[in-house]
């Protein structure tokens, strides 16, 4: 439909959609002007019997009504997306709880190994005494391995949550 401004083009299109198109069918309306997109969005959104409305295009150049029906706005407000964001927030919370649990267990065990000797070894004659830093690191490595085996399910759960949350 072509014509000068103010001659009822948008009204005609909205009436055609309302009267001639069955509710179960879809209609594609294109406009060459952003003002026309806004005008049609206002008219089509005013009548709930028109069904859902989706506007595609440059949202910086259309009005507020058309922006409400932009594809991105419809996706962001869809119930499945809202539910997924709540699930994602809960996964982040679970990840923090599991990571805290692991950190607590590791801290308890690793703090306790400083007083525990690694074991008595006989040194070869002429061999230097072991570096205390390397002995402590060996203890830490052994205890982390022990913890990963003992709490393997918890570590796997943390890895799974990290992959889902990331």
KOLVO-239819 format. One record per residue (C-alpha): residue number from 1; x, y, z. Coordinates in steps of 0.2 Angstrom, whole numbers, plus 5000, padded with zeros to 4 digits. Layout:
N
<rec nr="NUM" px="X" py="Y" pz="Z"/>
...
***
This chain:
166
<rec nr="1" px="5000" py="5000" pz="5000"/>
<rec nr="2" px="5007" py="5017" pz="4995"/>
<rec nr="3" px="5001" py="5034" pz="4998"/>
<rec nr="4" px="5005" py="5051" pz="5006"/>
<rec nr="5" px="5007" py="5052" pz="5025"/>
<rec nr="6" px="4991" py="5052" pz="5035"/>
<rec nr="7" px="4980" py="5044" pz="5022"/>
<rec nr="8" px="4977" py="5028" pz="5033"/>
<rec nr="9" px="4989" py="5015" pz="5026"/>
<rec nr="10" px="4993" py="5008" pz="5043"/>
<rec nr="11" px="4975" py="5008" pz="5048"/>
<rec nr="12" px="4970" py="4999" pz="5032"/>
<rec nr="13" px="4984" py="4986" pz="5035"/>
<rec nr="14" px="4979" py="4983" pz="5053"/>
<rec nr="15" px="4961" py="4981" pz="5048"/>
<rec nr="16" px="4965" py="4968" pz="5035"/>
<rec nr="17" px="4975" py="4958" pz="5047"/>
<rec nr="18" px="4961" py="4959" pz="5060"/>
<rec nr="19" px="4947" py="4955" pz="5048"/>
<rec nr="20" px="4954" py="4944" pz="5035"/>
<rec nr="21" px="4968" py="4934" pz="5043"/>
<rec nr="22" px="4962" py="4919" pz="5054"/>
<rec nr="23" px="4970" py="4919" pz="5071"/>
<rec nr="24" px="4980" py="4902" pz="5068"/>
<rec nr="25" px="4989" py="4910" pz="5053"/>
<rec nr="26" px="5004" py="4921" pz="5052"/>
<rec nr="27" px="5006" py="4937" pz="5042"/>
<rec nr="28" px="5022" py="4946" pz="5037"/>
<rec nr="29" px="5021" py="4965" pz="5035"/>
<rec nr="30" px="5036" py="4975" pz="5029"/>
<rec nr="31" px="5038" py="4993" pz="5029"/>
<rec nr="32" px="5051" py="5005" pz="5021"/>
<rec nr="33" px="5050" py="5018" pz="5035"/>
<rec nr="34" px="5053" py="5016" pz="5053"/>
<rec nr="35" px="5038" py="5027" pz="5057"/>
<rec nr="36" px="5027" py="5015" pz="5048"/>
<rec nr="37" px="5034" py="5001" pz="5059"/>
<rec nr="38" px="5030" py="5010" pz="5075"/>
<rec nr="39" px="5012" py="5015" pz="5069"/>
<rec nr="40" px="5008" py="4997" pz="5064"/>
<rec nr="41" px="5015" py="4990" pz="5080"/>
<rec nr="42" px="5004" py="5002" pz="5090"/>
<rec nr="43" px="4988" py="4997" pz="5080"/>
<rec nr="44" px="4992" py="4979" pz="5080"/>
<rec nr="45" px="4996" py="4978" pz="5098"/>
<rec nr="46" px="4980" py="4987" pz="5103"/>
<rec nr="47" px="4970" py="4973" pz="5098"/>
<rec nr="48" px="4974" py="4956" pz="5107"/>
<rec nr="49" px="4964" py="4946" pz="5094"/>
<rec nr="50" px="4979" py="4949" pz="5082"/>
<rec nr="51" px="4990" py="4937" pz="5091"/>
<rec nr="52" px="5008" py="4939" pz="5094"/>
<rec nr="53" px="5018" py="4952" pz="5086"/>
<rec nr="54" px="5037" py="4952" pz="5082"/>
<rec nr="55" px="5046" py="4967" pz="5076"/>
<rec nr="56" px="5063" py="4964" pz="5067"/>
<rec nr="57" px="5075" py="4977" pz="5062"/>
<rec nr="58" px="5086" py="4991" pz="5069"/>
<rec nr="59" px="5078" py="4995" pz="5086"/>
<rec nr="60" px="5088" py="5011" pz="5088"/>
<rec nr="61" px="5077" py="5019" pz="5074"/>
<rec nr="62" px="5059" py="5013" pz="5080"/>
<rec nr="63" px="5048" py="5019" pz="5093"/>
<rec nr="64" px="5045" py="5012" pz="5111"/>
<rec nr="65" px="5030" py="5001" pz="5106"/>
<rec nr="66" px="5040" py="4993" pz="5092"/>
<rec nr="67" px="5054" py="4990" pz="5104"/>
<rec nr="68" px="5043" py="4981" pz="5116"/>
<rec nr="69" px="5039" py="4968" pz="5102"/>
<rec nr="70" px="5057" py="4966" pz="5096"/>
<rec nr="71" px="5063" py="4949" pz="5094"/>
<rec nr="72" px="5076" py="4951" pz="5108"/>
<rec nr="73" px="5063" py="4958" pz="5120"/>
<rec nr="74" px="5052" py="4944" pz="5116"/>
<rec nr="75" px="5065" py="4931" pz="5119"/>
<rec nr="76" px="5071" py="4939" pz="5135"/>
<rec nr="77" px="5054" py="4939" pz="5143"/>
<rec nr="78" px="5049" py="4921" pz="5137"/>
<rec nr="79" px="5045" py="4910" pz="5152"/>
<rec nr="80" px="5058" py="4897" pz="5147"/>
<rec nr="81" px="5072" py="4910" pz="5146"/>
<rec nr="82" px="5067" py="4916" pz="5163"/>
<rec nr="83" px="5067" py="4899" pz="5170"/>
<rec nr="84" px="5084" py="4895" pz="5163"/>
<rec nr="85" px="5091" py="4911" pz="5171"/>
<rec nr="86" px="5084" py="4905" pz="5188"/>
<rec nr="87" px="5092" py="4888" pz="5185"/>
<rec nr="88" px="5108" py="4896" pz="5180"/>
<rec nr="89" px="5108" py="4907" pz="5196"/>
<rec nr="90" px="5105" py="4891" pz="5206"/>
<rec nr="91" px="5119" py="4882" pz="5198"/>
<rec nr="92" px="5131" py="4896" pz="5202"/>
<rec nr="93" px="5125" py="4895" pz="5220"/>
<rec nr="94" px="5128" py="4876" pz="5220"/>
<rec nr="95" px="5145" py="4878" pz="5212"/>
<rec nr="96" px="5150" py="4891" pz="5226"/>
<rec nr="97" px="5144" py="4879" pz="5239"/>
<rec nr="98" px="5153" py="4864" pz="5232"/>
<rec nr="99" px="5169" py="4874" pz="5230"/>
<rec nr="100" px="5168" py="4880" pz="5247"/>
<rec nr="101" px="5165" py="4862" pz="5254"/>
<rec nr="102" px="5181" py="4856" pz="5244"/>
<rec nr="103" px="5191" py="4871" pz="5250"/>
<rec nr="104" px="5186" py="4868" pz="5268"/>
<rec nr="105" px="5191" py="4849" pz="5266"/>
<rec nr="106" px="5208" py="4853" pz="5258"/>
<rec nr="107" px="5212" py="4867" pz="5271"/>
<rec nr="108" px="5208" py="4855" pz="5285"/>
<rec nr="109" px="5219" py="4841" pz="5278"/>
<rec nr="110" px="5233" py="4852" pz="5271"/>
<rec nr="111" px="5234" py="4862" pz="5287"/>
<rec nr="112" px="5235" py="4845" pz="5297"/>
<rec nr="113" px="5250" py="4838" pz="5287"/>
<rec nr="114" px="5262" py="4851" pz="5292"/>
<rec nr="115" px="5264" py="4842" pz="5309"/>
<rec nr="116" px="5264" py="4825" pz="5301"/>
<rec nr="117" px="5281" py="4818" pz="5296"/>
<rec nr="118" px="5282" py="4812" pz="5278"/>
<rec nr="119" px="5290" py="4796" pz="5284"/>
<rec nr="120" px="5307" py="4791" pz="5289"/>
<rec nr="121" px="5319" py="4788" pz="5276"/>
<rec nr="122" px="5337" py="4782" pz="5277"/>
<rec nr="123" px="5349" py="4794" pz="5268"/>
<rec nr="124" px="5363" py="4788" pz="5258"/>
<rec nr="125" px="5380" py="4792" pz="5265"/>
<rec nr="126" px="5385" py="4809" pz="5259"/>
<rec nr="127" px="5368" py="4814" pz="5252"/>
<rec nr="128" px="5361" py="4831" pz="5257"/>
<rec nr="129" px="5345" py="4833" pz="5268"/>
<rec nr="130" px="5329" py="4835" pz="5258"/>
<rec nr="131" px="5323" py="4853" pz="5254"/>
<rec nr="132" px="5309" py="4857" pz="5267"/>
<rec nr="133" px="5299" py="4866" pz="5254"/>
<rec nr="134" px="5300" py="4851" pz="5242"/>
<rec nr="135" px="5295" py="4839" pz="5256"/>
<rec nr="136" px="5280" py="4851" pz="5260"/>
<rec nr="137" px="5275" py="4851" pz="5242"/>
<rec nr="138" px="5276" py="4832" pz="5241"/>
<rec nr="139" px="5265" py="4831" pz="5256"/>
<rec nr="140" px="5252" py="4843" pz="5249"/>
<rec nr="141" px="5252" py="4834" pz="5232"/>
<rec nr="142" px="5249" py="4817" pz="5241"/>
<rec nr="143" px="5235" py="4824" pz="5251"/>
<rec nr="144" px="5226" py="4832" pz="5236"/>
<rec nr="145" px="5227" py="4815" pz="5227"/>
<rec nr="146" px="5220" py="4807" pz="5242"/>
<rec nr="147" px="5206" py="4820" pz="5244"/>
<rec nr="148" px="5202" py="4818" pz="5225"/>
<rec nr="149" px="5200" py="4800" pz="5227"/>
<rec nr="150" px="5190" py="4800" pz="5243"/>
<rec nr="151" px="5178" py="4814" pz="5237"/>
<rec nr="152" px="5179" py="4810" pz="5218"/>
<rec nr="153" px="5160" py="4812" pz="5217"/>
<rec nr="154" px="5161" py="4830" pz="5224"/>
<rec nr="155" px="5175" py="4835" pz="5213"/>
<rec nr="156" px="5166" py="4828" pz="5198"/>
<rec nr="157" px="5150" py="4838" pz="5203"/>
<rec nr="158" px="5161" py="4854" pz="5204"/>
<rec nr="159" px="5168" py="4850" pz="5187"/>
<rec nr="160" px="5150" py="4847" pz="5180"/>
<rec nr="161" px="5143" py="4863" pz="5188"/>
<rec nr="162" px="5158" py="4873" pz="5181"/>
<rec nr="163" px="5155" py="4867" pz="5163"/>
<rec nr="164" px="5136" py="4871" pz="5164"/>
<rec nr="165" px="5139" py="4888" pz="5173"/>
<rec nr="166" px="5153" py="4893" pz="5161"/>
***
